[in-house]
Amino acid sequence: MSNFHDLVQNQKEMFHAGKTMTYTYRIHQLQKLQEMLNRYEPRIYESLHKDLNKSTYEVLTTEFGFLQQEINYTIKHLREWMQPKKVKTPNSHKGAKSLIYKQPYGVTLIISPWNYPLNLALSPLIGAIAAGNTAIIKPSELTPYTSDLLEEMIKETFEEKYITVIQGDREVSQQLLDLPFDYIFFTGSVPVGKIVMEKASQQLIPLTLELGGKSPCIVDRDAKIEYAARRIVWGKFVNAGQTCVAPDYLLVQESIKQKLLDQIKIEIEKMYTSNPMESGEYTKIINKNHFDRLVNYFDEGEIHYGGESDRTNQLINPTIIDQVNWGSKIMQEEIFGPLLPVLTFDKLEEVHDHIEHSRNPLALYYFSENEKNQEWVIRNLSFGGGCINDTMMHLGNNQLPFGGIGTSGIGKYHGKYSFDTFTHEKSVLKQTTAFDLAFRYPNSKMGRKILKKLFK
């Protein structure tokens, strides 16, 4: 614990020395991060394959490529983001200028999860670096190969007093949360997020929580079935469903249910073959505890498709489970695996009641050709973000803020929003000394009359 405390103090000293404040320093560190990823690219693929059996396609699209895009965008726009922003000043403040300065918080703690162990550790780090902070990263102990590689890469690339990695179990996380950080960025489950928020509140540390929830996928009667099925299969079964914004359950208009499920079966076999477990390219479940939890859901309804599993290798084939309801155990928590339960609705207004069973999901997906219904869904249902006629693709646009609402999280990031998250906007008014406006003071004879006019 004392070593952790010393590390935080050393980072505070570096931050207060002002080294991270300049554009030149920040851009150089982002370039070093970019070069680090390129240098270690083969080992990144190797470590993610060892931890999760991820295919090269999945590593490229959901981990490595995403980070490259994020760094490139940040490097391109950083100078603009760092500039003080001039805003309007009211007439009552004649002669003054109003500006917003971008101030880094200081020493930040980034706690990252196991499902995308590289992306979700380094994506927030890009924002922390760009905003001028130092950082301590606590990766997941459930992905040891990637966490070891992360520690090695960071140690070789950055000074410990600037950026470092601390590995360990839950006890280490608890010790870190007792330290006087200036900002905490946590990605993980709702129960752990509550603990992080409670710990942060004891020291009034600002934080971002990227959590999860049961993200619905709604398919209406007029949806283009082939496209809907293909995009649902891709979004649900990438990373074996271990994605915080994966479609958690299917809510389909009952008249097209059978047609959609038939097409989903076709699309699964196109993308993954009829037995993905034998392909050697299908992502495994992170550990046997999670595997057992998922397999226990098989009894919660009728297996419409799939249901094969291999405990030794921690693999579960894409599985569709029909005849479930909100009393089923599979509907009580986020699934986080390749199981897709199916519920139906008749009229669109009914989906509101369904979603109220698990309020404020991190994502929502709606398939329909009716623009009026699309707008109804967007305006009347509460969710962090989502897609119309697609799944998960909103994550790939760094012009869109990514984050939850209520139980699915606090705060947002990606692109400029990552910079904003790790930045305090400091309001400054610069007053003139060329003259003084007498009406602002209580001894002014005309003050009250002038002020009433200005305030109108």
N, C-alpha and C positions, 0 to 999 in steps of 0.2 A: 504493500500500500504506500509506503514512504517513497519507493521508487516512482510510482505513478504520480504522486504529489510533486516530486521533484521535476518530473517530466513536464507536467502542466506549468509549473513555475518557470522552467526554462523557456517554454514556448511563450509564456506571458512576457518574459524579458525581451525576447526577440521581437515580439509584436510591438511592445512599447518603445523599442528602439527605432521604430518607423521604417524598417527595411521593406516590409510588405506593402507599403503605401503607394509606391510608384508604379506607373504603367509599365515601365521597362522591366522591373522585377517580375511583375505578375505575368506578363506575356512570355518572358523567358521560362518561367516555371511551367506554364501551359505547354510550351514547345518541348520542354524536357519530358513532360508527361506523355506527349504524343510520340516522341522518339522512344520512350520506354516501352510503350505498347507495340510499336513496330519491331523493336529489338527482341521482345519476348513473345512475339506472335505464335511461333510453333509450340512453345511450352504452355501458352494460354489454352490452345486447343487441346493439348495433351492433359492438362490438369482438369479441365472441365469434363473431359471424357472419363477420366478416372473417378471423379466425384459423382457425376450424374449420368454417365454414358451418353453425354450430349453429342449429337452428330455435328460434323463440320458446318452443315447448313444452319443448324440452330445457333451454334456459337457465333457464326458470322452475322446472322440477322438480328439476334436478340442480345448479344453481348459486345463482341469486338467492333462490329460495324457501327452499332449505335453510338459507342463511345467516340469513335473516330469522327462521326458526323457532329457530335456535340462539341468536341474540342475545336474542330474547324470553324464552326459557327461562332463560338465564343471568341476565338482569336480574331476573327474578322470584325467583330462588333465591339470588342472590349473598350477601346478608346472612347467611343461614343457613349457607352454605358457609364463610364467613370466621370463624365463631365458634370459639373453642377448644373442643375436645371433651373432656369429662370422662370418664375411664374408671375402672374399679374398681381399688382398691389392696388388696394382700394384708394379712392380719392381722399379718404380720411387720413391716409398715410403719405400725403404729398411729399415728394422728394426722396422717398425711400425705395430700396430695391429688395425684392423677396427672392430667395434662392433655396433650393434643396440640394444639400451636399450628401454624397454617398460615403457613409462611414462603415468600415468593417466592424464586426462585433468583437473579434479577438481570437481566443482559442476555442476551437469548435470540436465537438465529439460527434463522430459519424458511426452509428451502429447499423451494420448491414446484415441482411438475411442470407439464407442458404440457397434460395431458389434461382437467383441470378447473381451468384456470389462475386463476380467481377463487375458487372454493370452497376449493381446497386451499391457497391462500395465506392466506385470511382466517378459515377455520374454526379452525385452530390459534391464530391471533392472538386470537380471542375468548377462548380459554382463557388465553393469556399475559396479556392485559389484566386479566381477571377475577382472576387469581392475584396481580397486582401487579408484573409484570415490565415491562421495556422490551423493544423488539423491533427487529431488523433483518430485513427480508424480502428474500430473493433469489429472484425469479420466474424462470420459464424464458425463455430467449432464443428459443425456438421459437414462442412466441405473442407477437409484438412489439406488436400493437395492444392486447391486454389488459394486457401488462406495462407499456406506456407509460401506459395509463389508470390502472392500479394506482398507479404512481408519482405521477401527477398528483393522484389522489384523496387519497392519504395525505399528500402534501406540503401540500395545501390544508387538511387536517383536523387534523393533529397536528404538534407540535413535532418537529424532527429529532432532538433529544436524547432523545425519548421513543419515537417510532416512525418508521422511515424505510424506503425501498425502495432497494436497490442492484441495478442491472441489469448484465448482462455475460454472458460465455461461461464455459466450463469453467475458464479460468484465473482469473477473478474468484472463482468458487466456491472454488478451491484457496487463494487468498489469504485469503478470509474464514475458512476452516477452520483457518488458522494463528493466528488471533487468540484472545485469552483470553475467550471467551464463558463464560457460566455454565450455559447449557443449549442443546442443539441439537435441532431438530425437523426431520427430513428425510422427504420423501415422494418415492419414485422407484423405480428399478430395483434389483435385487439387486446387480449388479456395482458400481454407484455407491454403494449403501448400505454395502458392505464398505469402500470408500475412506473414506467419512465416519466410519465406526466406528473405523477405524485412526487417522485424524487425531485424533478425539476422545480416543482412548485415550492419545495422547502427552501430553495435558494433563489426563487424568482428568476430562473434561467429561461429565456425564451426558447421555443423549440418548434420543430416541424415533426408531425407524426404522419407517416405514410402507412396506412393500415390496409384493410380489405373489406370483406363482407360478402354477402351472397348477391353477386351481380346477375341480374336477369337477362335472358335473351328472349325477346318477344317477337313472335312471327305471326303476322296478321294474314287474313284470308287472301289478300291481293298481292302477297309477296311473290317475287320471282323465285320459285322453289329451288331450282338448280343452283343459282348464285347463293341463295341463303344457306343451303345445306353445305356447300363448299366452304363458305366463309366461316360458318359455325364450326365445322370440323377443324379447320385450320386454327381458329382462335381457342377452341376448347382443348385440343390435344397436343399443341406445341408444348414442349417441356413436360409432357405427360400430365397436362392440366395443372401443373404446379406454378401457376401464375396468378398474381393478386387480382388481375382484371380479366381472367378467363371467364367465359360464360359459365356461371355456377349452375344454373338450371334453365331448362327450356320451358317457355310459357307460350303454347301454340294454340291458335284458333282451332277449335275442335273439328271443323269441317275439312281441314287440310292436314290434320295430324298424321294420318297413315301415309299420305303421299310424301310428306316431309321426312318422316322416319325412314321410309324406303330409300329416299335419295341420300340421306345422311349415311346409310349403310354403304351405298355405292361410292360415295366420296371418301369414306374411311379407307376402303379397300384400294381406291386409286392412289391415295397418299401414302398409306402405310402397309399395304398388302393385307391379305385376309388373316394373317397371324403376325402382327408386328413384333411380338416377343422373339421370333426366330430371325428377324432381320439383322440384329446386331446394331441397329441404328436408332433404336427407340429409347428415349430417356427413361431411366429407372426411378423408382420411388426413393426418396432420400434415405430412409432407414426402415428397419423392420417394424418399429412402433407405428410409423405412419402407414406402412403397408398393411398391417393387421387392422388398423382403424378403418382403412378404406374397404378392405375385403369384408369386414363386418357389415358394411352397408348393402352388400348384395342381397341380404334377406329383407330389405326394407320395401321391396316391390317386386315386380316381374322383370327379369332380365330380357329385354327385347333384342339386344344384340351384344355380343362380346361375353364378358364374364370370366375369361381365362386369366389365370395368374400363375406366377412363379415366385414363391417366397425366397428361394435360394438366391436368385438373381434380382429380387425386388422389382419385378416387372408385372404390370397389369395392362392387359389389352384395352383399347378404347371400348367403353361399355355404356350402353343406353339402358336406363332403368325406368320402366313405365309403372303406372298404378301407384304413385306415391301421393302423399298429401302433406300438409303443414304439420301434422302430428308425427310424421315419420322422422326417425333420428337423422336421416340424411339431409333433412331440411332444417335442422336445428343449428347447424354451424357451417362455416365455409368448408367446402369439400376439399379443395386443393389436391385434386387428383383426376385421373382420366375417367371419371364417372359423370354421366349427364342424366339427371332425373328429369322426367317429363310431367308437366301439368298442363291443363287446358283451360281456355276461357271461351265464352260465347261472344260477349260484347266487349269492346275495348275498355270501357269504363271499369270493368271488373278487375283489370290488372292493377289498379290503384290499391285495392284491398289485398291482393297478393303481395305486393311489394311492401305494404305496411307490416307484414309479418317479420320482415328483416329490413328495417328502414335505412335510408341513406346509403345505398350500396356504392362502392367505389366506381363501378361502371354500370352502364345500361346500354343494351343493344336492341334496336327496333327495326324490323324488316317490313316494309310496306311501300307501295307506290303512291299512296294517298298523302299529299302534302299537308292537307288539313289535319289528318290524324298524326302525322309526324310532328307538327307544331304542338298538338295537344299533349303528346308524350313529353316533348322537350319542356313545355311550360308547366305541366301539372304534376310531374313526377320528380322527386328529389334524388339526385345522384351526383357523384363527383364529376364524371365526364363520360363520354360514350360515342357511339356511332349510329348513324342511320344507314341501314342496308350494308353493314359491315361489322366486324368485331376487332377490337384491339388496335386498329390502325391509327386512332387518335394519338397514341403514344409516340408514333413515328414523326409527328409534326411538332418541331420545337418552337413553333409560333403559338402553340396551344399550351396553356398551363396544365400541369398534371397534378392532381391531388384529390383528396376526399372531402367529405362534408359530414359533420357530426361523428357518428361512430366509425366512419371509414377514414377519418383523418383530419388533420389540421395543417393548413399551409399548402404550398404548391411549388413545383420546380420544373425544369427543362428549359433550355435556351436562356433567354433573358430572365425568365422567372427564377432560375437557379441563382443568378447574380443578385436579384432582388431579395430572395429569401435570406441570403447570407449578408445582407446590407441593411444597416439602419439608415433611414432617410432623415437627415438632420436638417430641420427648418431654421433658416437664418434670415433675419431682416437687417439690412444695412441702411442705417439712417443718415441723412445728410446733416452736415453742420454748417451749411451755407446760410440757412435761415431756420427759424423755429415757428411752428404754428401755435399761436397763443390760445386758440379756441379749445385746445385739448385739455387745458388746465382749469381747475375749478374757480380760479379768480377772474376768468375772462368774462367780460360783460356780455359779449355777443355769442359766447361759447355754446350755450344751450340751444339757441336758435339755429346756429350753423350745424351743430351735430345732428339735430332732428332732421334737417334737410338732407344731410349726407347719408344718414342711416336709411332714409326712404329710398 
